[in-house]
């Protein structure tokens, strides 16, 4: 009986901690959904910008290495 009780408590705490990071909006809450959409879009674009910067730096280094070899 104690094992079942402990298992239920552990399951509850694990699921509760995972759900705390999510922002849930109600079905017709446009303000909340808009804020969430804008935040996700900004995060996605920032990731893209960071990848682009890394790619430009790598390409620049390759070009400079090619020029130095000649």
C-alpha positions in Angstrom: 0.0 0.0 0.0 2.8 2.4 0.9 4.5 1.6 -2.5 1.4 2.5 -4.4 1.0 5.8 -2.4 4.7 6.7 -3.0 4.4 5.9 -6.7 1.3 8.1 -7.0 3.0 11.0 -5.3 6.1 10.7 -7.4 4.0 10.6 -10.6 2.1 13.7 -9.5 5.2 15.7 -8.7 7.0 14.8 -11.9 4.0 15.7 -14.1 3.3 18.9 -12.1 6.9 20.1 -12.6 6.8 19.4 -16.3 3.6 21.3 -16.8 4.7 24.4 -14.9 6.9 25.6 -17.8 4.1 25.7 -20.3 1.9 28.7 -20.8 -1.6 27.5 -21.4 -4.2 29.9 -22.8 -7.9 29.5 -22.6 -9.8 28.6 -25.7 -10.9 32.1 -26.7 -8.2 34.2 -24.9 -6.8 36.1 -27.9 -4.5 38.3 -25.8 -2.8 35.3 -24.3 -2.5 33.4 -27.5 -1.1 36.5 -29.3 1.5 37.1 -26.7 2.5 33.4 -26.8 2.7 33.4 -30.6 4.8 36.6 -30.7 7.2 35.1 -28.0 7.6 31.9 -30.0 8.2 33.8 -33.2 10.9 36.0 -31.6 12.6 33.0 -30.1 12.6 31.2 -33.5 13.9 34.2 -35.3 16.7 34.7 -32.7 17.8 31.1 -33.2 17.9 31.7 -37.0 19.9 34.9 -36.6 22.4 33.1 -34.4 22.8 30.3 -36.9 23.3 32.8 -39.7 26.0 34.7 -37.8 27.8 31.4 -37.2 27.6 30.5 -40.8 28.9 33.9 -41.9 31.9 33.7 -39.5 32.8 30.2 -40.7 32.5 31.3 -44.4 34.6 34.4 -43.7 37.3 32.3 -42.1 37.4 29.8 -45.0 37.7 32.7 -47.5 40.5 34.3 -45.5 42.3 30.9 -45.3 42.0 30.5 -49.1 43.4 33.9 -49.7 46.4 33.3 -47.3 47.3 30.1 -49.1 47.8 31.8 -52.4 
